[in-house]
Amino acid sequence: MKYTVSGVCSRSVEFDIEDGIVKNVVFEGGCNGNTKGIAKLVEGMDANEVIHRLRGTTCGRKGTSCPDQLALALEKAMRG
């Protein structure tokens, strides 16, 4: 799934969910090291656990962040 993010430096995030497990997360743009780190940390995790852990994370004065946007994207994907 490709999700266009908003309110953050990255432009989009792509990922797969197989049997509820997050795989192949790739952010387009954003802070390269941070987004690669997030992708590695969530690889193989249950999507609901990722949502629970990352939802509501902010970046500076922004009301969102790349991790929060990933959580929103996962929520959307899980709803189908």
N, C-alpha and C positions, 0 to 999 in steps of 0.2 A: 504494500500500500504506500502511496505517496501522499503526504499531507503538507499543505502549504501553511507554514507557521505565521504568526503575526506578533508584533511587539518585541521582537528579538533580532539579533544580528544575523542569524541563519535565515535562509530563504525557505527551506523545506526539510522534511525528514522522511526517509523511506525505511520500511521494515517489513518483516514477515511475522505472522503469528501462526504457528503450527501446533495444533492440539493445546492451545492456551499458552504456549511458550514463545517468548520474544526471540527473534533471530534476525541477523543481517541488518542491523540498524546503521544507517548512514545519513549524516546531516550534510546538507549543502550549505556551505558558508558557515559563518559563526566563528567562534574561537576554536581553532583547529584542535589544539590539545585537549581542551575541555570536552568538546563534542565527541572526539575519539574515545576519551576516557569514559564518558557516559555510555557510549555504545558498547564498550568492552565490559563494563560493570553489569549492564542489563542483559547481555547475551546469555541465553539459556534460562532466564528467570521466568517465572509465571507472570503473565501480563497483569493480572490483578494486583500482584505484589509490587510490581514496578509502579503502577498507578498509585497505589497506597503510599509508597515511599516518596514519589516525586511530585505528586499533585500539590500545587500551592507554593512551590519553590520560587522565590523571586530573585531577580538580578539587579542589584543596585536599587534605584528608585522605580524601576519598572515593576508592574504588577504581575509579571510573568518571567519566565526564563526558558532556555532551551530544554531543561529537564521537565518543566511544567508543560511545555508545548508537546513534548513526547508523551506525557501522561494523557493530555487531551486527545492526541492522535490515537493512542491505544484505546481510550474509552470509546471513541467514535468507531474504531474498527471492531471492537467487541460487541457493540450494539448492532453491527451489521449494516 
